[in-house]
Amino acid sequence: MSSSDSLIIFDTTLRDGEQSPGASMTRDEKLRIARQLERLGVDVIEAGFAAASEGDFNAIRTIAEHVEHSTICSLARAGEKDVRRAGEAVSPAPRRRIHTFIATSPIHMEKKLRMTPDEVVGHAVNAVKIAREYTDDVEFSAEDAVRSEMDFLVRVFEAVIEAGATTLNVPDTVGYATPGQWGEQMATLIERVKGSEKVVWSTHCHNDLGLAVANSLAAVRSGFRQVECTINGLGERAGNAALEEVVMATRTRPDIYGVSTRIDATQIVPTSKLVSTITGYPVQPNKAIVGANAFAHESGIHQDGVLKHRETYEIMRAEDVGWSTNRLSLGKLSGRNAFKSRLKDLGVELESEEALNDAFRRFKELADKKREIFDEDIQALVSEVYDEQEEAFRLVALHVCSETGETPEATITASIRGEEMTATATGAGPVDAALAAIEKIVASGANLQLYSVNNITSGTDAQGEVNVRLERAGRIVTGQGADTDIVIASAKAYLNAIERLEHPPKRAHPQMGDV
């Protein structure tokens, strides 16, 4: 690919995606996702916001030490402390970038920054110059560009190009743009900014009006060659442009966009499922590309057409995005080496023999419960292994009595910081009773904001994946649990959420600024 038809995919799942309520990730979880993003073929991985906390800094640095083929990036506000912290975090990476930003809209400059336009330009230029001390790959973003004045945008961009910025990002921070307008503005910027041919133009669109992907693609048609996006469109409020949709739109319609990416599309579905499992954000069934119904045909006319010739109703093949590789031909008679080999195929790297043995034990237990094991089952199983390595809240035993006409009752035994405790409670249903019993033990005082159940795979013996979202004193966390028994999965998920409430990752809230 020549530079003119190469589209750079900049993934910010680990930074902007983490701003979704309750989607905060630990260092190890971020590393698992980063490794999968590298396998997917992502060009740039924005691993976090180094100045946000020691936890964020350590996560970025760990990823920088382990990822070889993708560029590792840290976000930084346009201040010396932030930029230097970002530079230190990404320093171990073979390919590294610092992404600095400052707001350029009148409302942000006046109300948030309390700076004059001249001061904003000065901060932007200084940040880029400091970033260049650490790397030649420096990106600058004009936060809230969508509501910024064109003349001022041109001025800021020309100044940072002269200072050494190599990528210019134009974000729709509040999801206000529409495709026609956004495409015209992007073309105008390329035309008006002196030195525009020296840089890569990028866009970062939010989905408040459901137009993030459309706006991103409009920018591509106008000559932009980097799109900032997230897996499953994860992100604060309504989310960001979905990586899988941007990639498959450009791949399916080369006649319109004329660009290519490095993405290995067969890794799209596995990546989607991993991010969903770790963050606790289920993928809606009708989600494009990665939803369970994305390639399902209910209409008789559609089914008949697809059977006769696939392209009558399908513009993509399910196997091209990874749907064909979801079955694992292992069962209860499979050995440890076969299981280990499959983990390697899935890109799962357990850090110790003890962890591998634990995962294999869980695999054998699961194989006794269900006939077919799928890759999704393995991903959920491995997530439990990771979660329980430092787990202080763990389900030991559960007994539930539910009978027509009688009030359900549950007895829970849980290990709380190494001490086993038992409680019994009643509820409106078996799940309600089980969670009430847990609350008797932990007395968390949390509010249950969300409870959802999804089948991990097909069949009546499928594992159910339960996600719960708890809130306490303004802090929101998400817990996950999986089991062939939904009540047990619910108890696991609730205890997992309590664990996160009581032992939060050592990091500040990531929303210190956004592009």
N, C-alpha and C positions, 0 to 999 in steps of 0.2 A: 504493500500500500504506500502510496505517496502521501506526503503531509497534507495535501489538499483533500484527500478522501478518507483520511484516518480520523475516526471519532474517538476521542479519549473519554473513557468512562471513569468518573470520579465518584467513588462510593463513600457516603457519609453516614451509613447505618450505625457505626460505632460512636458517632458524635451527635449528629442531628437526630438520627433515629432514636437514640437513647433518651431524647427529651420527651418521648411519649410517656404519659403518666404510668408509673410502675414498671417501666421497661429498663431501669437501671441495671447494668451488667457488672459482674466482677471481672477482675483481671483475667482469670482463666477462661471465663466465658468469652471475653473479647478476643482472646488469643485463638480460641477455637473457631470463631467466626472469621477472624482475619485470615487464618490458614485456608478456610474454605473460599473466601473471596479471592485469594491468590490462585487457588485451583480453578476458580471460575474464570480467571483471566482479567480481573479488574486492574486497570492501569494505575490508579491512585486510590489508596485507602486512607481516608481521614480517620485516624485512630482515636481522636479525642481532643480535649482542650487542656493542654499541659498545665496551664496556670490555675485551673479550677480547683485542684487539690493534689495532695501527694499521691492519692490513689490513681487519679487520672494520669499523672506524670509517669508513675510506675507502669501502668498498663500500656501507654504509648511506647515507652522504652522497651518493654518486654516484646511487644510486637515488632519493634524495629530490630531487635536482636534475632528474631526467628523468621521473618519474612524476607525472602531474597529477590523475588522477581517483580513485585509490585512496589511502587513508590509509596513510602510511608509519610503521612502528613499530619501536622498538628495545627489546630486553629489558634490564633493569637489576636487579641485586641491590639490596636495600634499604639502600644506603649512599650517602652524598653524592657520592663520586667517581664511582660507576657511573651514578647518575641524571643528574648534570651532563654526563657524557660522552655519554649517550644523548640528552640535550636538544640538545647541540651537533651531533650526527650528523644528527638529523632536522630541524634548523632550516630548511633550504632548502625543505622540502616544503610545498605549499599546504595539505595536510591531514596532520597529524602527531600521533603518540601516543607516550607513554612507558609502558612496561609494566614495572612493578616488582613484585618478589616476595620473599617470605621464607617459610621453612618453619614450619608450625604444628602438626605432629604431635609427640607427646611424644618419640618416638625421635629425630626430627631435631633438636628443640630441645636435647635433652640430649646426644646423641652427636655431632652435626655442628656445630651452632651454639654449643653450650655457653652458652646463654642461658636466663634465666628467662622465663616467660610475659610478665611485665611488660615485660621488655627487648624481647621480640619485638614487642609492641604498639607500644612507643615507636619502634622502628626503622621499622615499617610506616607509622606516622603521619608521621614525619619525612620519609620517602622520598616520600610522596604530596605533602606540602607543598612540597618542593623541586621535584618534577616540575611542579607547578602554576605555577611561575615561568616555565616554557618553553611550556606548552600547557594548554588547558582540558580536553583529552582525555587522561585518565590512567586506566590500568587497573592494578588490584591483584590479584595471585594469591596464594592461600594454598597454597604448595607442600606436597604430600603431604596434601591435604585429606581424601583417602579414609581415612586413618588418624588423622585429627585428632578431638578431642573436640568434639561439637556445641556445647556451651556456650562453648568457647573460640573456635570459628569465628564464632559469633554476635558475641562481644565484639570480635574483630579487625575483622570486616566493618563493624560499627556505627562503630568508631573511624575507619576509613579513609573511610567515607562522609562523616562529619563533617569530615574533613580535606580532602575535595574529590575523591575518586575517583569516576569516572563509569561505570566498568565493573568488575564484580567477577567474577573468574574462579575457578572451583572445579575444580581438576585432580585427575584420578586418575593421579598421577605414576608409580605402579608397576603399573598395569593390574590392580588387585585387585578392582575393583567388579563387581557384576552389575546388569543393567538394572533389575530390580524394586527392589532396595535403593537404587541410585543415584537413581532417579526419586523415591523417597520422601524421601531426604535432601535433594534439591534443592527439593522442595516445602516441606519443613520450614524450610529456610533462608529462602525467600521469605516464609514466614508469620511467622517469628520475628524476623528482622532488622529493626530499626527504621529506616525510611527506604528500605526495599527497592524501593519504587515509584519512587525517584529515579534508580535506576541500571539499566544493562543487565546482566543475569546471563548469564555465559558458562561454558562447560565445555571442558576440554581432557583428552581421554582417550587413554591408551596401550593398546596392543593385545596385551599379554602373554597374555591368555586368549582372544584373538580376539573381544573384545566391545567394542572402542573405538567402532565406529559405533553399535552397539545401545545402549550407555550414553549416547552423545551424543544420540541420538534420544529416549531416555527423559527426559533433561533438558529437551529441547524440549517434550515433552508436559507437563512439570511447570511450564512457563512461562519457561524460559530462551530468550533471543533472540540469543545468539551461540554459534557452534560453532567451536572452534579445530581445524584439520585440516591435512593436507598432501596434495599431489598423489601419487597412487598409494599413499597410506598410508605414505610414506617416513618413516623416523625410527629412533632408536636401538632396540636390542633388536628387538622384533617390530613396531615402528613405531607410527604414530598413526592416528587416525580418518581414513579416506580421504575427501577432499573430494568426489570424484565420486560416492561412494556416499551420503553425507549429502544432497547436492544432489538426486540423482535419486530418493532415497527420499521426500523431502518433496514433490518434484514429482509423483511417480507416485501417492502416497497423501495427497492433500490432505484426504481425509475423516478421516484419522487425525491428521495433524500441523497442518493449518490454517495453514501459514506459506508464504511465498514468498521467493525470493532474487533478487538482481540478476544472477545468473550467466547468461551466454550459453552454454547447454549445447552448442551446436555447436562451441565452442572446447575442450571437455573432452578429446577425443582428441588434437588437436594439442598441447595443453599437456602431456598425459601423455607423449607421445612425445618432446617437447623435454626434459622433466625426466629421462626415462630415458636419452636420448642423452648429456646433459651429466654426469649422476652416474655412469653406467655400471651402473645398476641396472635390469636388464631387467624388463619386466612379464610376470608369469606368464600363460600362455595362457588359463587359466580364471579370471583375475581379473575380478570384476564390472565391468561398464560398459566398461572400457578394454582388457580382455584380448582376444587374437586370436580366441578361441572364444566371446566373450560373446554373439554373435548367430548362432553356427553351430549347425546342427541336423543331427546324424548319424543319429539314429533315423529309420527310414522312416515310422513313424507320425507323428512330429513334422514331418518334411518335408512329408508329405501335408497335414497340418492347416494349416501355414503357407501352403502354396500356395493352399489353398482360402480361408483367411481368416487373415491375419497374427495377429490377436489370440487365436487359439486357443492359441498357445504363446509369444507375445511380448507383454510388458507395456510395452515401450518400442520406439521405432523407432531403428534403428541410425543413421540420418541425423540424428536429433535430438541426438545426442551427438558428431557430427562424423565418423562413419565414412564418409559418402557423399562427402566432399570430399577423399579421399586420392589421387586420380588426377590426374596432371599431363599434359595433352595436348601435351607438347613432345617433340621428338626431335632428331636430329642436324642437321636442316635449320632448326631454330628459331633466330631471331636474338637478339641481345643485349638488345634492348628487350623482347621477349616474356619472356625469362628474368628481366629486372629487374622487370617487372610482376608476375610470379609470386612473386618474393621479397617484394614489397610486400604481396601478398595473404596471404602466410604470416606477415607481421609481422616479417620479417627486415630489419634495417637495418645494412648494411655501412658502416663508417665512412669509407671512402675509395674512390676510383676504382680504385686499385691492388688493393684487396681484391675489388671487384666483378669486375675483369678476371680475377683469379686464380680466383674462383668460377666464372665463365663458362667459363674454360679447362677446369676440372675437369669441368664439366657436359658439355662437348663430348666430352671423353675418355670419360666414362661412357656417353654416348649412342652411342658407337661400339661399346660392349661389350654393351649390352642394348637391346631394342626399345622397352620402355615405361619411362618415368621417372615415379616417384611422388613425392608430397610428402615421404615419409619419406626417400627418396634425397637430396632437396634438403637436408633438415635435417641429415643425416649429412655431406653434402658441405660445408655451411657450417661445421659444427663443426670439420672438418679445417682449413678456412681460418683459423678463430680459433686453433686449436691450434698451427698452424705459423707464426703471425706472429712469435712469439718462441721458436721451437723450436731447441734446441741438439742434440737427438738425432733424426736423421731417416733414414729408409730411402732408400737410393739405388738399390740393385739387389739382386735375390734370384734365385738359381738353385737349384733343388731336383731331386734325382734320386731317384725312388721306384719300385722295381720289385719284383714278387712274388718272394719268396725272398731278396731282397737287403736289406742294411741301408741305410735312407734316409740321404742325405747332403745337406747344404745349405751353400751359400756365400753369405754376406751381405756387402754393402758398405753401410756406414752413415756418415753425416756426424756426427761427434762434435765439437761446438763448432767447426764449420767445417773440420775435418780429416777426409778420407775414410779409412776403415780397413776392411780386409777380413779375414774369418775363415771357416774351414770346419769343420763339425762333423757328427757322426753322431747319430742318435737312434732312439727306438723307432718313430717315424713322421716324416713330413715336417715337421709343426709342431714336434715335440720337437727335431728336428735344427736347425730355423731358430732356435728360441729358445736352443738351446745355442750356436749360432754367435754370436748377439748377446751372450751372457754372456761368451764368449771376448774380445769387444771391450771391453765396458763393465765386466766384473768387479764387478757390483753387490753380490754377496753376499746378494741378496734371496731370500726364500722365496715360491714361487708358491702362494698360498692358494686361488685360484679361477680357473678358465678356463671360459668359456662362449661358445657360438656361437648366434646367433639370425639368422634371415633377416629382413632389413629389410622386404622385400615378398615377393609370391608369384612363382612361376615358377622354372624351372631356371636362368635367367640372373640371378636376384636377387642383390643384394649381401648378403654375410654381415657381420654386426656381431659383432665379437669383444670380449669384456670380460675383462680379467685383473686380478686383485687381488694385489698384492705386499706383503710385510711385511719390514721390516728394523729391528731394534733397537726394536721396539714401535710403529713408525710404519707405518700402512697407507695404501696409495694404490690407486686404480683407474685403469686405462688403457683407452682404446677405440680401435678401428680398424675401418674398413669397406672392403670391396673385393669385386669379383665373384670373386676368388681368395681362398679362406679362409686359405691359408698367408701370403699377403701381408697380409691383414687381421690375422692373428695377430702378425706381425712389427711392424706399425704399432702395434698395441695394446700390445705389450710395451715398445717404445721410448717410447710415450706415458707409460706407467707409470714407466719409468726417469726420464724427464724430470721427472715430479712428485716422485720420490724425491730427485733431485739438486737440483731448484729448487722447493722447496715454496712455496706462497703465503705472503706475509708476514702470517701470522695465527697465533694460538695455537689450541690445541684448543678447539672451541666448547663443550665440556661443562664449563662453569664452574658450572653450576647448571641445574636444569630445573624446568619446571612441568608 
